[in-house]
Amino acid sequence: MANAAAILAFISVGLGIVFSMMIVREVSKRGVKINFPLLRLYIIKYVNQYQQLTLKETGKIGPLYYPCVGSYIAALVFAIIYLILR
């Protein structure tokens, strides 16, 4: 059971990375300059900017925001489950 939790945690992190890169692409399309050398440090900033930009444009938060945040939360939960069951 612990191995399954670890695998699900890695899958969740992978999905979070994919959604984060999709968000960076969308923010870049909207004219925000992306700092690629420090991308790992600024990814939270870009996710927040995506939320603010889409909320301002459409009145709703964009479709990539919740899957991105949810996948990182799921990774944290699965990692905690793994640590407990180990």
N, C-alpha and C positions, 0 to 999 in steps of 0.2 A: 504494500500500500504506500509506503514511503517513496518508493521509486516512481510510482504513478504521480504522486504529488510533485516530485522533482521534474519529471517530464512535462507535466502541465505548466509548471512555473516557467520552464525554458520556452515552451511554446507561447505562453502569454507574453514573455519578454520579446520574443521574435515578432509577434503581432504588434506589440507596442512600438517597436522600432519601425516596422513597415508603415503603420499609421502616422508616426512622427515624421517620417520622410515625406509622406503624402501631404501632411500639413505644411511642412517647410516649402514644398513646391507651390502649394496654394498661396501661402503668404508671400512668396517671392513673386508670383504672378500679379499680386496686388501692389507691388512696388516697394516692398520692404527689403532693404539690403540685408543679405544673409552673410554672416561671418562664418565661413566654412572651417577655418582653422580652430575656432572655438565652438563649433556646433554642439558638441557634447555638453558644454556648460550652458549654452543659450537655448537648448531645446524647450525648456519649460517656458521661457520668455516667448518663443515663437508659438507655442501652443496657446498661451494666453492671448497673444496678439491675434491669432486665428479666431479665437472665441470673440474677441472684441470687434474685429473687422466684420465677421459674418453677422453678428448681432446688429451692428450699425447698418449693414447693407440690406439685410432681409427681415430684421426684427426677430429672427430665431438664430440659435446657435447652429453652426454648420454641422453637416452629417459626419465629419471625421472626428469631432471633438470627443464625444462620449465613448466611441469604441477605443480611442487612444487612451483616455484616462482609465476606462474600465479594464483594459488589458493590463495596465501597470498595477492597478489595485488587485486584480486577480493574481498576478505574479507574486505580489507581496503576500496575499492570503495563502497561496499554494506553498510558498517558501516557508511560511510559519508552520503550516501543517506538516511539511516535510521535517522541519526541525523538531516538532513535537513527537512525531512518529518514529524518528530515527532512533 
